[in-house]
């Protein structure tokens, strides 16, 4: 919770054997969460879960994405994600807020990227979102930038990100004899067109059926998370973006807002188990084993807020007997 040494009060409780009692352990965890040093959880866990460490590794073109540099968006994106998590933790918000929400945290530069009016300066503030496109993690510039390459977007990369970090169902590695595909920007061809051809290859089809649709849902967001209705093309309008799809489980969607609704209605349990697994792995500092699955399922079944979830993990058998 602090990413640091225990304080004297916690050490004393440990020496006296109090931490073997789940209620006393929970009380100590609550105390630690109420301390400013608990900011470390928002800083470090969020960076690992959302892969924020990837931001800046492939910086966008200064010519095409000038605002990224002028407005200091690299730092602002990370701050938004951490503030959102901290707010959810401090207020024990339902974990569904990560799938969709009606608010976020922005400064002036990030507000300009999102098209949110009347926000100026470097100070971050909580704001109401003007439409449903931005709510939740999947509308955050940090997530959208971490899952892009700085030049273009890839439904495959973003689809894998959603499977790994939202649904907890990472795909198998691609066959060794299949070359990675790159978007064909010649003519009017789109990445969707290319992936349709790719899925015609029997060895590719099975994985791409699950990977591509979540990635298509995010295609209206450019490599730094700005909204776009068409693909960019030199000197002329590009083809319109089609963000529709059908998940392997059968649900269809026409847009990012539809997709988030599908997640809330049909895949909330998968998200709950995924977030529980991520937190337990972070807390225990080990790779999870099959023996942990029953405990993860038990914790995730309860309709909880984020703070409740953290406390449930701290007091779980999987953590206490690590």
HELIX and SHEET records of a PDB file:
HELIX    1   1 UNK A    8  UNK A   15  1                                   8    
HELIX    2   2 UNK A   18  UNK A   20  5                                   3    
HELIX    3   3 UNK A   22  UNK A   33  1                                  12    
HELIX    4   4 UNK A   36  UNK A   38  5                                   3    
HELIX    5   5 UNK A   39  UNK A   50  1                                  12    
HELIX    6   6 UNK A   52  UNK A   54  5                                   3    
HELIX    7   7 UNK A   66  UNK A   70  1                                   5    
HELIX    8   8 UNK A   73  UNK A   90  1                                  18    
HELIX    9   9 UNK A   95  UNK A   98  5                                   4    
HELIX   10  10 UNK A  108  UNK A  114  1                                   7    
HELIX   11  11 UNK A  137  UNK A  139  5                                   3    
HELIX   12  12 UNK A  141  UNK A  146  1                                   6    
HELIX   13  13 UNK A  155  UNK A  162  1                                   8    
HELIX   14  14 UNK A  163  UNK A  167  3                                   5    
HELIX   15  15 UNK A  191  UNK A  199  1                                   9    
HELIX   16  16 UNK A  202  UNK A  217  1                                  16    
HELIX   17  17 UNK A  256  UNK A  266  1                                  11    
HELIX   18  18 UNK A  268  UNK A  284  1                                  17    
HELIX   19  19 UNK A  290  UNK A  292  5                                   3    
HELIX   20  20 UNK A  293  UNK A  301  1                                   9    
HELIX   21  21 UNK A  306  UNK A  314  1                                   9    
HELIX   22  22 UNK A  317  UNK A  320  1                                   4    
SHEET    1   A 2 UNK A 103  UNK A 106  0                                        
SHEET    2   A 2 UNK A 125  UNK A 128 -1                                        
SHEET    1   B 2 UNK A 245  UNK A 246  0                                        
SHEET    2   B 2 UNK A 252  UNK A 253 -1                                        
END                                                                             
